Every structure is written in structure tokens, then in C-alpha cells.
Amino acid sequence: MGMHEARGNLAKGFKELMLRWQEARASWDDARAEQFEETFIRTLEGDLRTAGAAMDQMATLLHQARRDCE
């Protein structure tokens, strides 16, 4: 699996998580749910953006390394 495919899978998984989270929030609407969202969901969202940027950079470096080794 290439870096772009891995990044796509990560984005797809996060999208699925967000859909499930919205379903859960429909019936779980209290201070604990808000705390959970703030602590885990929003934090994860930022971490995934950072990971995506790192994966893009790694894809570029891998492409360059392959080109240099030809």
C-alpha cells in the first residue's frame, strides 16, 4: 500500500468515526458527551491533520528516493 492509499484509508476511517459519533450524540447529549468530544474527537481531528501532512511529506520523499535510485 502506498502512502496516498494509506492516507485515504485514514481519512475514510475518520469519516466513518464522525458519522458514528453523530449517531451517538443524537442520544447522548450531556456535559460528559461534550467533554468526551473535546478530549478525544477534536484532539483526534487535529492529530489526523498533522498525520496527513506528514504522510504527504513522506510520499514526496519516497518518490524522490525512488527517482534517485533509478
N, C-alpha and C positions, 0 to 999 in steps of 0.2 A: 504494500500500500504506500502510495506517495504521500508527501506532506500535504498537498492540496486536498486529497481524498480524506486524509485524517482530519484536516480542519473542517471539511464539510460534514463529516460524521459527528464531530464535536458540536458543531452548530445545530445539526439536526437533533441531536440528543438534548441540547439545551432548549430548543423549541418545544420538544415533547414534554420536557420537565415543566416549562412555563404553562403549557396547556393543562397539565395535570394540577399544577399549583392553582391555577384559576378555578378549576373544578373544586378543589379543596376549600378555597377561600369563599366559595359560594355558600358553604355551610359552616365554615369556621371563621367567624368574624368577631374577634375579641382582641384584647391587648396582647395576649400570648401569640396570636397569629401575626399581628403586626411586628412583634419582637422577633419571631421566627423569620419573617420576611426580611427584616432589616439585618439580622445577624447572618443569615445563610443565603437567601436568594439574591439579594442586592450585592452582597460580597462576591458571590459566585459569578454574577454578571460581570463585574469589573475584572475578576480574575480571568474569565474567559476572553475578554477583550485583550488583555495582556498576553495571554497564551496564543491567541490568534495572530497578534503582531509578531511574536517570537517565531511562530511556525512559518509565517510569510518570510521572515528574515532567514530562517534555516533553509527554506526551499530555494531561495536565491543563492545562498552559499553552496548548497548541494549541487545546484545547476552549474555554478561556476567551477566547482571542483571536478565535476564530470567533464566539463568542456576542457579544463586544463589537463586532464589525464588522457584525453584522446590523442 
